[in-house]
């Protein structure tokens, strides 16, 4: 065992070019190794075969040790990394069945409470998004997909909420109608439990947005008042529908603390153009929050969320950099930004890792190690893997006496560099 450990340490010390030459030489002498390497390099057959092998492997037993939980998380992470890479490359392969199997497997792990440091919860959110992308490329039968969503939302063990807009193209009219029928049935029940009702109301809101039924959407939103983010969404919906006068009037009322439901519009005649000269347009909620943000951290958080609700993510990111937003809001933004701007997300995640390590708790060390895996992936996506290596080396050197932290990093399948004296 000691010899294997020494060999691994030696191989990790080699530069990429030297290691590639050694591996190539061995592959020339070993046909089986050569075939395995060729399969891994193939697109996409070899990678799909490996994904199937991982998903066909046994799941962690309920009584398994914590290490086994991390093993399962690492295995699922490898599956999702491969699926995401293939989808990003525009593969023609139908990945929907494998992506759905990944979602179901993670769901089973969450149900069995095999969720070290929340790792499985984060991977479940990613798996559902990847399944939606795979379904958009190769739609399954609409009724089957609709039934899967319904069962997951109303009878599942909990987890990330489904965004119907991501599945809309695959569901089509038939699939969306099936979901709407179930939602209507739940809302019509004499006494549905609170959780089922909240789920049905959320899905009803999404269905109204997808269908473009503005009046139905406003009616649903009005039932969720008074909440500032709901008022902002009502203004945005009215403006998007071209009902500018109603939007301005409602914004003025909301700023004065009056968030009563929006009255039903008159359908007998079209809305008359607003008379700009009649009265000045009141200050918008976003403008009001922008004024307050420099001196009020709560207003800064609300401003970022308002900009996100108004579909202005770049402005939300700029506001978070300018004002003293909470760490939770910064993490939320980083999660939304990491796909297209990995470097921005990396900076936020590094700060979060430092905060977790500074708390010196076993659970925080586990979370920091899982976040390191995400940072490594983002560095690869950004084309800066060498920066991650330097960052990791510095982090390990700074915390080389924190044995528990280093153990968690190893469990997260991150190879530790040699520490500097």
TACORRA-V245578 format. One record per residue. RES is the residue in one letter. OMEGA is omega as a letter, one per 20 degrees, with the letter a starting at -180 (none if undefined). BURIAL is + if it has 16 or more other ideal C-beta (glycine too) atoms within 10 Angstrom, else -. Layout:
# TACORRA-V245578
res = <RES/RES>
omega = <OMEGA/OMEGA>
burial = <BURIAL/BURIAL>
This chain:
# TACORRA-V245578
res = <X/X/X/X/X/X/X/X/X/X/X/X/X/X/X/X/X/X/X/X/X/X/X/X/X/X/X/X/X/X/X/X/X/X/X/X/X/X/X/X/X/X/X/X/X/X/X/X/X/X/X/X/X/X/X/X/X/X/X/X/X/X/X/X/X/X/X/X/X/X/X/X/X/X/X/X/X/X/X/X/X/X/X/X/X/X/X/X/X/X/X/X/X/X/X/X/X/X/X/X/X/X/X/X/X/X/X/X/X/X/X/X/X/X/X/X/X/X/X/X/X/X/X/X/X/X/X/X/X/X/X/X/X/X/X/X/X/X/X/X/X/X/X/X/X/X/X/X/X/X/X/X/X/X/X/X/X/X/X/X/X/X/X/X/X/X/X/X/X/X/X/X/X/X/X/X/X/X/X/X/X/X/X/X/X/X/X/X/X/X/X/X/X/X/X/X/X/X/X/X/X/X/X/X/X/X/X/X/X/X/X/X/X/X/X/X/X/X/X/X/X/X/X/X/X/X/X/X/X/X/X/X/X/X/X/X/X/X/X/X/X/X/X/X/X/X/X/X/X/X/X/X/X/X/X/X/X/X/X/X/X/X/X/X/X/X/X/X/X/X/X/X/X/X/X/X/X/X/X/X/X/X/X/X/X/X/X/X/X/X/X/X/X/X/X/X/X/X/X/X/X/X/X/X/X/X/X/X/X/X/X/X/X/X/X/X/X/X/X/X/X/X/X/X/X/X/X/X/X/X/X/X/X/X/X/X/X/X/X/X/X/X/X/X/X/X/X/X/X/X/X/X/X/X/X/X/X/X/X/X/X/X/X/X/X/X/X/X/X/X/X/X/X/X/X/X/X/X/X/X/X/X/X/X/X/X/X/X/X/X/X/X/X/X/X/X/X/X/X/X/X/X/X/X/X/X/X/X/X/X/X/X/X/X/X/X/X/X/X/X/X>
omega = <r/r/r/r/r/a/r/r/r/a/r/r/a/r/a/a/a/a/r/r/r/a/r/r/r/r/r/r/a/a/a/r/r/a/r/a/r/r/a/a/a/a/i/a/a/a/r/r/r/r/r/r/a/a/r/a/a/r/a/r/a/a/a/a/a/r/r/r/r/r/r/r/r/r/r/r/r/r/a/r/a/r/r/a/a/r/r/a/r/a/r/a/r/a/a/a/r/r/r/r/r/r/a/r/r/r/r/r/r/r/r/r/r/a/a/r/a/a/a/r/r/r/r/r/a/a/r/r/r/r/r/r/a/r/r/a/a/a/r/r/a/a/r/r/r/r/r/r/a/a/a/a/a/a/a/a/a/a/a/r/r/r/a/a/a/a/a/a/r/a/a/a/a/a/r/r/r/r/r/r/r/r/r/r/a/a/a/r/a/a/r/r/a/a/r/r/r/r/a/a/r/r/r/r/r/r/r/r/a/a/a/r/a/a/r/r/r/r/r/a/a/r/a/r/i/r/a/a/r/r/r/r/r/r/a/r/a/r/a/a/r/a/a/a/r/a/a/a/a/r/r/r/a/r/r/r/a/a/r/r/r/r/a/a/r/a/a/r/r/a/r/r/r/r/a/a/a/r/a/r/a/r/a/r/a/r/r/r/r/r/a/a/a/a/a/a/r/r/r/r/a/r/r/a/r/r/r/r/r/r/r/a/a/r/r/r/r/r/r/r/a/a/a/r/a/r/a/r/r/r/r/r/a/r/r/a/a/a/a/a/a/a/r/a/a/a/r/a/r/r/r/r/r/r/r/a/a/r/r/r/a/r/r/r/r/r/r/r/r/r/r/r/r/r/r/r/a/r/r/a/a/a/a/a/a/r/r/r/r/r/a/r/r/a/a/r/a/a/a/r/r/a/a/r/a/r/r/r/r/a/r/r/r/a/a/r/r/a/r/a/none>
burial = <-/-/-/-/-/-/-/-/-/-/-/-/-/-/-/-/-/-/-/-/-/-/-/-/-/-/+/-/-/-/-/-/-/-/-/-/+/-/-/-/-/-/-/+/-/+/+/+/-/+/+/-/-/+/+/-/-/-/+/+/-/-/-/-/-/-/-/-/+/+/+/+/+/+/+/+/+/-/+/+/+/+/+/+/-/+/+/-/-/-/+/-/+/-/+/+/-/+/+/+/+/+/+/-/+/+/+/-/+/+/-/+/-/+/+/+/+/-/+/+/-/+/+/+/-/+/+/+/+/+/+/+/+/+/+/-/+/-/+/+/-/+/-/-/+/+/-/+/+/+/-/+/+/+/-/+/-/-/+/-/-/+/-/+/-/+/+/+/-/+/+/-/-/-/+/+/-/+/+/+/-/+/+/-/-/+/-/-/-/-/-/+/-/-/-/-/-/-/+/+/-/+/+/+/+/+/+/+/+/+/-/-/-/+/-/-/+/+/+/+/+/-/-/-/-/-/-/+/-/+/+/+/+/+/+/-/+/+/-/-/+/-/+/-/-/+/+/+/+/+/+/-/-/+/+/-/-/-/+/-/-/+/-/-/+/-/-/-/-/-/-/-/-/-/-/-/-/-/-/-/-/+/-/+/+/+/-/+/+/+/-/-/+/-/-/-/-/-/+/+/+/+/+/+/+/+/+/+/+/+/-/-/+/-/+/+/+/-/+/+/-/-/+/-/+/-/-/-/+/+/+/+/+/+/-/-/+/+/-/-/+/+/-/+/+/+/-/+/+/-/-/+/+/-/-/+/+/-/-/-/-/-/-/+/+/+/+/+/+/+/+/+/+/+/+/+/+/+/+/-/+/+/-/+/-/-/-/+/-/-/+/+/-/-/+/+/-/-/+/-/-/+/-/-/+/+/+/+/+/-/+/+/+/+/-/+/+/-/-/-/->
